[in-house]
Amino acid sequence: MKDFKEILFILLRFLGIWLVLFLLYQLFLNQYKGDIDAITRLISDQSAFLLNKTGFETTTKDFPYYETIQFYINGKVATRMVEGCNAVSVMILFLAFIFAFYKGIKTIWFAFAGLVILYVLNLFRIYVLNVVVIEYNSLTKPAHDYFFPAIIYGGVVLLWLVWVNQFVLKTDQKHIVSGQ
């Protein structure tokens, strides 16, 4: 019964943290109704910067009514970016899981490092998707629908596995061995 209570407590903590972060993010997004939110804009600007630095002449154009940013690469329409492309909702899931298994200050450090990794992974994802659209257009649909979601969600799962195996279980094993 004790194990069930612990699992229930972790599940409730996960749901509570996720709900609070989700609601805070929704409050943030509500400030941008009919416009492009600041995080999506930042990601699109940084993606365009990377594309420009690697030889893909890239400009972007805002379509606030549709809350989207259009990428133009080498004079051609490439992709459009919406709020969901900024990976914040994925980062919220990541944080909720990590903090559900709270292990002191290392939780904060791991959460911060994980967010940086996910942010960079998402920039890479958007960069490569734009390159695929321009250079290998026939692969656009499978790349967008399968490969690129697998990158970001796979990154989250790998980080969760590292967290559980390297921090949660090892800490719990130390307490069992020391009798605490």
C-alpha positions as CSV (number, residue, x, y, z in Angstrom):
1,M,0.0,0.0,0.0
2,K,2.9,2.3,0.7
3,D,4.2,2.0,-2.9
4,F,0.7,2.8,-4.2
5,K,0.7,6.0,-2.1
6,E,4.1,7.0,-3.4
7,I,3.1,6.5,-7.0
8,L,-0.2,8.3,-6.4
9,F,1.7,11.2,-4.8
10,I,4.2,11.4,-7.8
11,L,1.3,11.3,-10.3
12,L,-0.6,14.0,-8.4
13,R,2.5,16.2,-8.2
14,F,3.2,15.7,-11.9
15,L,-0.4,16.7,-12.8
16,G,-0.4,19.7,-10.4
17,I,2.9,21.0,-11.7
18,W,1.8,20.5,-15.3
19,L,-1.5,22.2,-14.7
20,V,0.1,25.3,-13.1
21,L,2.8,25.6,-15.8
22,F,0.1,25.1,-18.5
23,L,-2.1,27.7,-17.1
24,L,0.8,30.2,-16.7
25,Y,1.7,29.6,-20.3
26,Q,-1.9,30.1,-21.4
27,L,-1.9,33.4,-19.5
28,F,1.3,34.4,-21.4
29,L,-0.3,33.4,-24.7
30,N,-3.5,35.3,-24.0
31,Q,-1.5,38.5,-24.2
32,Y,-0.8,37.8,-27.8
33,K,-4.2,37.0,-29.2
34,G,-4.1,38.1,-32.9
35,D,-0.4,38.4,-32.8
36,I,2.7,36.2,-32.6
37,D,4.0,35.5,-29.1
38,A,7.5,36.5,-28.0
39,I,8.8,33.0,-27.7
40,T,7.7,31.9,-31.1
41,R,9.2,35.1,-32.5
42,L,12.5,34.4,-30.8
43,I,12.8,30.9,-32.1
44,S,11.9,31.9,-35.6
45,D,14.5,34.8,-35.5
46,Q,17.2,32.5,-34.2
47,S,16.3,29.8,-36.8
48,A,16.4,32.4,-39.6
49,F,19.8,33.6,-38.2
50,L,21.2,30.0,-38.4
51,L,19.8,29.5,-41.9
52,N,21.4,32.8,-43.1
53,K,24.8,31.9,-41.4
54,T,24.8,28.6,-43.3
55,G,24.2,29.9,-46.8
56,F,20.4,29.8,-46.9
57,E,19.2,33.4,-47.6
58,T,16.3,33.6,-45.2
59,T,13.7,36.2,-44.4
60,T,10.6,35.9,-42.4
61,K,7.2,37.6,-42.6
62,D,4.7,37.9,-39.9
63,F,1.0,37.0,-40.4
64,P,-0.4,38.2,-37.1
65,Y,-4.0,37.5,-37.9
66,Y,-3.1,33.8,-38.4
67,E,-0.5,34.0,-35.5
68,T,2.1,32.6,-37.9
69,I,5.5,33.4,-39.2
70,Q,6.4,32.5,-42.8
71,F,9.9,31.5,-43.7
72,Y,11.2,32.5,-47.2
73,I,14.5,30.8,-48.2
74,N,16.4,31.8,-51.3
75,G,13.3,33.6,-52.4
76,K,11.0,30.6,-52.1
77,V,8.2,30.0,-49.5
78,A,9.6,27.4,-47.2
79,T,7.7,26.8,-44.0
80,R,5.4,28.6,-41.6
81,M,5.9,28.6,-37.9
82,V,3.0,28.6,-35.4
83,E,3.1,28.7,-31.6
84,G,3.2,24.9,-31.3
85,C,6.6,24.9,-33.1
86,N,8.3,26.7,-30.2
87,A,8.3,23.4,-28.1
88,V,7.2,25.2,-24.9
89,S,4.4,22.7,-24.3
90,V,6.9,19.9,-24.6
91,M,9.2,21.7,-22.2
92,I,6.3,22.0,-19.7
93,L,5.8,18.2,-19.8
94,F,9.5,17.7,-19.3
95,L,9.5,20.1,-16.3
96,A,6.4,18.5,-14.7
97,F,8.0,15.0,-14.9
98,I,11.4,16.2,-13.5
99,F,9.8,18.1,-10.6
100,A,7.4,15.2,-9.9
101,F,10.5,13.3,-8.8
102,Y,12.0,16.2,-6.9
103,K,15.5,15.5,-5.5
104,G,16.7,18.8,-4.1
105,I,19.0,21.4,-5.9
106,K,20.1,18.9,-8.5
107,T,16.5,18.9,-9.8
108,I,16.8,22.6,-10.6
109,W,20.1,22.1,-12.3
110,F,18.9,19.2,-14.3
111,A,15.7,21.0,-15.3
112,F,17.7,24.0,-16.4
113,A,20.2,21.9,-18.4
114,G,17.3,19.9,-19.9
115,L,15.5,23.1,-21.0
116,V,18.7,24.3,-22.7
117,I,19.1,21.0,-24.5
118,L,15.5,20.9,-25.6
119,Y,15.7,24.6,-26.8
120,V,18.8,23.8,-28.9
121,L,17.3,20.6,-30.2
122,N,14.2,22.5,-31.2
123,L,16.3,25.1,-33.1
124,F,18.1,22.3,-34.8
125,R,14.7,20.7,-35.7
126,I,13.3,23.9,-37.2
127,Y,16.5,24.6,-39.1
128,V,16.7,21.1,-40.6
129,L,13.0,21.1,-41.5
130,N,13.5,24.3,-43.5
131,V,16.4,22.8,-45.3
132,V,14.4,19.6,-46.0
133,V,11.6,21.7,-47.5
134,I,14.0,23.6,-49.8
135,E,16.4,20.9,-50.7
136,Y,14.4,17.6,-50.4
137,N,10.8,18.8,-50.8
138,S,9.4,15.3,-51.4
139,L,10.4,14.4,-47.9
140,T,8.6,17.3,-46.3
141,K,5.5,15.5,-45.1
142,P,7.2,12.5,-43.4
143,A,9.9,14.8,-42.0
144,H,7.4,17.2,-40.5
145,D,4.8,14.5,-39.3
146,Y,7.2,11.8,-38.1
147,F,10.9,12.5,-38.0
148,F,10.9,15.9,-36.4
149,P,8.3,15.2,-33.7
150,A,10.4,12.1,-32.9
151,I,13.5,14.4,-32.4
152,I,11.8,16.6,-29.8
153,Y,9.8,13.9,-28.0
154,G,12.7,11.5,-28.2
155,G,14.9,14.2,-26.6
156,V,12.4,14.5,-23.8
157,V,12.2,10.8,-23.2
158,L,16.0,10.5,-23.2
159,L,16.3,13.2,-20.6
160,W,13.6,11.6,-18.5
161,L,15.5,8.3,-18.6
162,V,18.7,10.0,-17.6
163,W,16.9,11.8,-14.8
164,V,15.3,8.6,-13.4
165,N,18.3,6.3,-13.9
166,Q,21.1,8.7,-12.8
167,F,19.4,10.8,-10.1
168,V,16.1,9.3,-8.9
169,L,16.9,5.6,-8.6
170,K,20.5,6.2,-7.5
171,T,19.4,8.5,-4.8
172,D,16.7,6.1,-3.7
173,Q,19.2,3.2,-3.7
174,K,21.6,5.2,-1.5
175,H,18.8,5.7,1.0
176,I,18.0,2.0,1.0
177,V,21.7,1.0,1.5
178,S,22.2,3.6,4.3
179,G,19.0,2.6,6.0
180,Q,17.3,6.0,5.7
